[in-house]
Every structure is written in structure tokens, then in C-alpha cells.
Amino acid sequence: MKKILKFLLYFVVILLIAFAGFLIFATADNYSPPEQVIVFQAAEPDIFADTGEFSLVTWNIGYCGLNAEMDFFYEGGTQVRPKKDVVLQNLNAVKQTLTELGDIDFLLLQEVDSLSKRSYGLCEIDSISRVFPSYKAAYAKNYDVFFVPQPLTEPMGNVNSGLLTLSKFTPATATRFAYPDDFSWPLSLFFLDRCFLLNRYTLQNDKELVLINTHNSAFDNGSQRDMEMAYLKNFIETEYKKGNYVIAGGDWNQCPPDFRPEFRKHKMDNTLRKDISSEYMPDWKWAYDLSEPSNRRVTTPYNVETTLTTVIDFFLISPNIIIKSVGTKHLEFEHSDHNPVVLNIKLK
């Protein structure tokens, strides 16, 4: 009996030492960039008219692992990742869809993986960028964890992912801005480091087009998103006061203000729903499609009759920009749990 107890004691001690070592390594390896990081700077940026018309698309591609047949363990499903051939099919479909959208000036993509276990070590950044060889690419990492231990039966492992902006025009700079957070240690070691990616484009009137690619927090009680939104508000107000033209687009993980969907065949997801306040930038414009969902829940595989859907992918536009059109391209969530949203604008 004493030998058994001694063995169990040693076993527990070994587990505790291993766990402590894991946390020490995770802390030392923790990705914690400064508030601002310049990821691209041009010696000769493009200069274009301050009356120009431009097209944009925002799309969370779900690291090409959240196709229509997928559910996801973190939202109550059972699966961690699909098979490799499915991820490759999704990636090829994403690239094809982006080209079929037409002559888009700016592509704002979220959850683009690079060498992550969940996407079988593929570099989706390079794969997508090669489809648009004349476009300028800027990338901001927001998820860099050497080992995600969930779920215990099949850990996600290493994850490396972020925001990718591709544009026809050469920006003066592209900068990663870190959102504030209040995650405590050790949970902060395994959560996303939320940020937005800012591209600055020079105009002929000596002002700038400020283009923001954002991916805000999810699965929190709302306080984290409120902190991020306050930070973003202060930033874009400052830019607009300079006379700049501002567009912020991406996956906000919340609905636009006073959102009342007019879906033709989908059910609205009001579970833990969070709407942006109508008092948030009241003089600015929100560009989204009322008629089609941009996101689905991944608690189960997609079913048009039962799956809950919502709109969390859209654009915020400063008053000196005219919205010409906006529409969601409904792809039946075949290759991602999000649909792309296309916007056409004109600078005043």
C-alpha cells in the first residue's frame, strides 16, 4: 500500500512539475507586441484622387477550416478541424471566390493562418497573396500560441493567424495597432491578441484614406469589446478631425446599431447577442446588408432551416465618404462560417 501511495505521490509531483514547466515556457514564449508596429512602409506610395471611387470586400475566411459540414468544439460542437483535403478545398474556393468578386480595390481578410496545426501547416497568407501578384499585402498577427491545450482529447496545438489586407494601391504605411485587454495570467497566454491593421493611402488633396481591417473579440461578457470599441472610436475621431477619410471594416463580433434583419430564409441568432450602441459615432454611416446573414453559429453543421445566423461583418464609414452600394455574397457558408461583404464607395 505504501508503495502505491508513494508511486501516486511521485506521479502527481511529476505532473505538477510538467504543468509548471509548460506555463513557464508559455510565458517566456508569449506573443506580446507593442501598441504600434509598422508592418509595411513604402518609399514611393501611390497618390490618387480625393474624388475616387473604390470597391472593398471584408471576409473572415475562418482559417479555411470552418466549412458548412463543420461544427466546432469551442461553441458546443464536437470537431476540432476537418481533414487536410477539406482545408485545401476551402482555401482554393476562397481564392476562386475572391477573384470572381471582380475588380476589387481592397481586400480585408480575417483569420488567415500561417503554419498552424488546425490548417495543417499551410501558409494561407502566401497562397492567397499569390493570386493577386500586383497587390500590396500587409499582415498583422493576432493569434500566436505555441500550444493550445484544448480540447484535452485532441489539442489544437500551435496556432498562428491574423489579418491580411491586400490592395491595388501602395500604402504609405501599414501599422498593427493593439487593442487593450484585461485578460489575466495564465489565460492571457492562450487567448488572441486582438488588434486592427491600419493602411494609410495618400490623396492628391494632401489628406489620407485611412483603411482599417479589424477583428474584435468574441465569447466575452461584452466588456472586452467595449474596451476595443472605445479605443477605436478615439482613434478614428482623431483621424477624421485631420480631414482624413476613414473606413473600418471587418468581423466586429457584434451587430451594427439598431440592427433589424430582413433575412429571406434564415433564422436570426439572438443568443448572447450584442449590438453596437446607437450613440457610437452617430454621425457616421454603417454599411451592411439587411437581407443576407454574414455569419453562422458552428454548434452544428450548417442547415438553412435550423442554423442561427447573424450580421457581424460590415463597415463603418466617415461622413466625407458616400456609400454607393453594399451587399453580402451569400455562399451558403460552404467554405467558411462567414460570407464576404462587398462595398462600393466614393470620396467626397
N, C-alpha and C positions, 0 to 999 in steps of 0.2 A: 504493500500500500504506500509506504514511504517513497519507494522508487517511482511509483506512478505520480504521486504528488510532486516529487522533485522534477520529473520529466515535464509535467504540465507547467510548473513554475518557470523552468528554463524556456519552454515553448512560448509562454506569454511574454517573458522578458525579451526574447528574440524578436517577437512581433512588434513590441513597443519600440525597440531599437531600430528595427527596419522602418517603422512608420515615422519615427523622429528623423531618421536619415532622409526619408522621402520628402518630408516637409522642409528640411534644411536645404536640400538640393533644389526643391521647387522655389524656395525663397531666393536663393542665390541666382537662379535662372529666370526669375520673374521679369517679364517684359513690362517696363515702366518708363516710357519715353517722356521727355519734357512736354510742356504745354504746346509748344510750337516746334514743328520740324519741317524744314523745307525739303521736299522730295524731288522738286524739279525747278530749274532756273534756266531761262533762255538768254543768250547773248543778244539775239535779234528776234524778239517776239513779233507776231503778226499784228498789224494795225488795221482795224476795219471800221466801217461807217457806224455812226451813232444812230442811224435810222434803219439799220439792217433787220432782216427777218431771219429767224433761226428755228431749227427743229431740235427737240430733245427727247430722249427716252430715259425713263428710270425703270430698273428691273432688278429685283432681288432674285438671283438665279438659284438660290438655295444650295450652293456648292455642287450643283448638278447631282444631288443625292436625294431630293425630295420630290420625286415624280408622283404621278397620280396613284400608283399602286402602293406607295409608301405610307405607313403610319410612323410615328416617332416616339420612342420611349419617354422622352422628356415631357411630352404632352399627354401621356396616358396610353400610348401605343405600345407595341412590342418590339419593333425593329430598330436597329442601330444604323445600318447602312444597307443599301441594295448591293447586288453583285457588281463586279467591276464592269462587265459588259453593259450593264444598265447605266452606270455612271458615264461611260463613254458615249452611249446613245444620247443621253441627256445633254452632254457637252456639245456634241455635234448638232443636235437640234437647236440648242441655244445659239450657236454660231450661225446656223442657217436662218433662224428667225430674225436675228439682228440684221442680217444682210437683206432679208425680204421686207423689212420695215421701210426700206427705201433710203433716200439720201439724207440720213440723219447727221446733224452737225455735232451733237454732243451726246455721248452715251454714258449714263450714270448707273453703274452696276454695283450691287452689294453681294456679300457672301461669295466672294471669288477666292477659291482655295489655291494654295501653293504647297505641295508636298505634305498634305495631311493624310493621316491614315483613313479617315472617313471617305476620302475621294481617291484612295489607292495611290497616293504619291504623285498624282498628276499636277502639272503646273498649268492651271486654268488661266492664269494671267497671261502667260506667253501664248498659249493656244488661241485665246480669243484675240489678243493683240495682233497676231499674225494675219488674221482675217482682214484687218484694217491697217495695212502696212504704211499708209500715208498719214495716219492719225497719230497724234501725240498722246502717249499714255502716261498717266500718273496713278500711283498706287499708295494707299495708306493702310497699314496693317492695324487691325483692331482685335485680333484674336491670335495669341501666340502662347501656347501652353505645351510644354514638352510631354505631358501625360495627363489626360482627363480620366480619372478612375471610374467614372460612371459609364454604364451600369457595371456592377461588380462581375457579372457573369460574362460580359463582353465589353470591356472598356473601350471608349472612343479613342484612347491613346493620344498621340500628338496631333495638335490642330494648329494650322497656320492659315489665316484667312483675312480678308479685308475689303476695302472699297477700291474700285477701279473706275477711273474716268478717262474716256477716250474722246478726243476732239479733233475736228478738221484743222483747227487753228492752233498755232503755237502760243501757249500762255506765257505771260511774263514770268510768273511763278506758280507753283503748286505747293500748298502747305497743308500739313496734317495738324489739326487743332484738337487737343484732347478735351473731352467733356469732363466736368467734375464728377466725382463719385464718392460714395460714403460706405463702400464695401469694407468690412473688417477682415483682418487676417484670421484664419488662413483662407477663407472663402475667396478673397480677392485674388489669390494665386491662380484660380481656375476659371474666373469669370472673364468676359470680354472687356477689353479696354476701349470703351466707346469713344468715337471721335467723328469729326467731319473732315472732308477733304475739300479744300478751297482752291479753285483755279482763278487767276486774275488775267483778264484779257484787256489789252489796250485799245481804246477807241480814238477816233480822229478828233473828238472834242476835248481831249486830254482827261476824260473820265475813264472809268473802268467798268467792264462787265464782270461782276463777281458771281461765280458759279459754285454752288455748294452741293456736295454729294454727302448725304447724311444717312446714318443708320442708328436709330435711337433704341433705348433699352426696352426689353420685354420681360415679362414674368416678375416684375417688381410690384410693389403696392402703389405705385404711381409717383412716389417721392423722387425716385431717381430720374424719371422722365421730366418731372417738374424742374429739377436742377438743370438738366440739359437744356430744356426749353428756355429757361431764364438766361442761361449763358449765351445761347444762340440769339435770343432777342436783343441783348445788349450789343452783340457783335454786328448784327445786320442793321440795327438802327444807326450805329456809328458809321457804317459804310454808306448808308443812304443819305445821311447828313452831309457826306462829302460830295454828293451829287452822283454817286455811282449807281449802276443798275444791278439789282440783286435778284438772283434766282436760287432758291434752296429746294432741292428735290431728293427723294429717296424713300426709304422704308422708315416711317415715323413710329411704327408700332402703336399708333393711336389714330382715331378717326379725326377728320377735319372738323372745324367748328360747326355746330348745328347740323350735323350730317343726317339727312333723311334719305335713305336709299330708295331707288326705284328699280330694283332688280327684277328682271323679267321671269326668271325661273329658279333663282337661288334663295336660300334662307339666310337671313341676316344673323350674324354672330353677335349677340348682346351679352355673352358670358364674359364677365370681368372687363366689360367694355370701358374704354377711357376716351373721352373726346377732348380735343384742344379747346380751351376756353374761347368764347366769342370775343372776349376782351383782349385776346392775344393778337397784337398787330391788327387792330380793327380796320385800318385804312388800307391794308394790303389785300391782295387777292389770293384765293386758294383755287388751284386748278386741279380738278379731279372729275371722274366720270361717275355720275349717279346711277347709270343703268347697268354697269357690269362690276362684279367684285374684282378686287386686285389680289386677294389673299384668301386662303382656306385654312381651316383647322386640320391638323395632321394627327388627330387622335385615332382616325381610321383611314383606310384608303378612300380616295375621292368617289363620292356618289352624288350626282347632281340633285337628287331628291332629298337627301338627308344631311349632306355635309354643310356645316355652318361656314359662312363666308363673310367677308367684310371689305372695307376700303381703308388701307393704311399706307398706300403708296400714292404720292401726289406731290404737287409743287406749291411753294409759297413765292409770290411774285411781288416785287416792289411797285408802287403806284406809277412809276415812269415807264412801265412796260405794258404793252397791250397783249392780251390773250386772244389769239386768233382761233384756236381750236384745241381741244384736249379729248383724248379717248383711250379707253383701255382695250387692248387687243386680247380678247378672251380666247385662251388656248386650251380651255378645259383642264388647266393645271396638269397638262400631260407630262411636262418635263421639269416643272418647278412648282412649289406651293404658292408662287406669286405669278401674276400676269404683268406683262410690260405695259407701261402707260406712256403715251406719246403726246407731246405738247408742241404747239407751234405758236411763236410769239413774234412781236415786232417792237423794237425800241422806239420810244417817242423822241 
